[in-house]
């Protein structure tokens, strides 16, 4: 019943070079697949960071525009301009 173990031992001894070659091929394919997945993940992270930076830029521009609109609509600026005009006269 357990005689197949002896046969596999002979198989490995006789085919060591082919098994090493097969192991090298499988290892190479595994490494290539790992590099592909790592590149894909790096691209995902780059895109995410780019989206975050674009959103931050939009948020800052909106805040700046809102502040500018508020400043233009405020009474402080008009009273300041009036005082400046009075001083110039």
Phi and psi in degrees as a GROMACS rama.xvg file:
@    title "Ramachandran Plot"
@    xaxis  label "Phi"
@    yaxis  label "Psi"
@TYPE xy
-97.4202  15.4043  UNK-2
-72.7736  -16.1495  UNK-3
-67.3042  -23.9851  UNK-4
-64.459  -41.9595  UNK-5
-64.3239  -37.7499  UNK-6
-67.3333  -38.1256  UNK-7
-67.7169  -34.247  UNK-8
-62.0866  -44.0815  UNK-9
-63.7305  -39.8616  UNK-10
-60.1088  -46.2684  UNK-11
-65.9583  -36.8908  UNK-12
-66.5112  -42.3984  UNK-13
-76.1075  -27.8673  UNK-14
-115.836  32.4468  UNK-15
-63.3958  -41.2897  UNK-16
-65.2688  -42.6254  UNK-17
-68.6417  -35.4024  UNK-18
-68.8456  -37.0781  UNK-19
-66.6931  -40.4324  UNK-20
-63.0898  -43.8627  UNK-21
-63.4745  -39.7576  UNK-22
-63.5993  -38.4438  UNK-23
-66.2527  -40.3532  UNK-24
-65.4096  -46.5188  UNK-25
-63.1406  -40.5919  UNK-26
-63.2784  -40.3451  UNK-27
-65.6545  -41.3574  UNK-28
-64.9401  -40.7771  UNK-29
-62.9346  -41.2906  UNK-30
-65.1815  -41.8388  UNK-31
-64.1758  -41.4862  UNK-32
-65.2012  -40.7458  UNK-33
-62.5233  -41.1954  UNK-34
-65.7517  -39.0038  UNK-35
-62.1213  -46.5598  UNK-36
-66.0782  -36.9331  UNK-37
-66.0992  -40.7121  UNK-38
-64.4208  -39.7655  UNK-39
-64.2747  -41.9912  UNK-40
-67.2276  -39.1902  UNK-41
-63.0329  -40.3057  UNK-42
-64.1511  -38.7983  UNK-43
-62.0064  -44.3872  UNK-44
-65.5521  -40.046  UNK-45
-61.5135  -46.2306  UNK-46
-62.9948  -39.6293  UNK-47
-63.7229  -45.7668  UNK-48
-63.831  -37.6811  UNK-49
-64.2612  -42.2773  UNK-50
-63.188  -40.4115  UNK-51
-63.6778  -43.7338  UNK-52
-65.2454  -40.0104  UNK-53
-64.5977  -41.3451  UNK-54
-64.8808  -40.3506  UNK-55
-63.9593  -40.8536  UNK-56
-63.4606  -42.9939  UNK-57
-62.2542  -41.5613  UNK-58
-64.1955  -43.4322  UNK-59
-66.5733  -41.9822  UNK-60
-62.8817  -40.1623  UNK-61
-64.8395  -43.7751  UNK-62
-63.5254  -41.0315  UNK-63
-65.231  -42.1266  UNK-64
-65.0984  -41.7992  UNK-65
-62.9706  -42.7723  UNK-66
-64.4199  -40.7785  UNK-67
-64.3404  -42.2185  UNK-68
-64.5504  -40.0566  UNK-69
-65.6147  -40.6237  UNK-70
-64.4685  -41.9713  UNK-71
-67.2616  -30.2324  UNK-72
-89.6925  -6.23196  UNK-73
-78.6543  158.408  UNK-74
-79.8235  -22.8976  UNK-75
-61.1116  -43.2309  UNK-76
-66.2975  -41.9387  UNK-77
-67.9986  -39.3901  UNK-78
-68.5596  -34.1039  UNK-79
-66.5119  -41.2695  UNK-80
-66.8076  -37.6868  UNK-81
-64.7395  -42.9385  UNK-82
-63.6208  -39.0624  UNK-83
-66.4955  -39.2473  UNK-84
-66.8789  -38.6058  UNK-85
-65.0798  -37.331  UNK-86
-68.7562  -32.2674  UNK-87
-73.0518  -24.0162  UNK-88
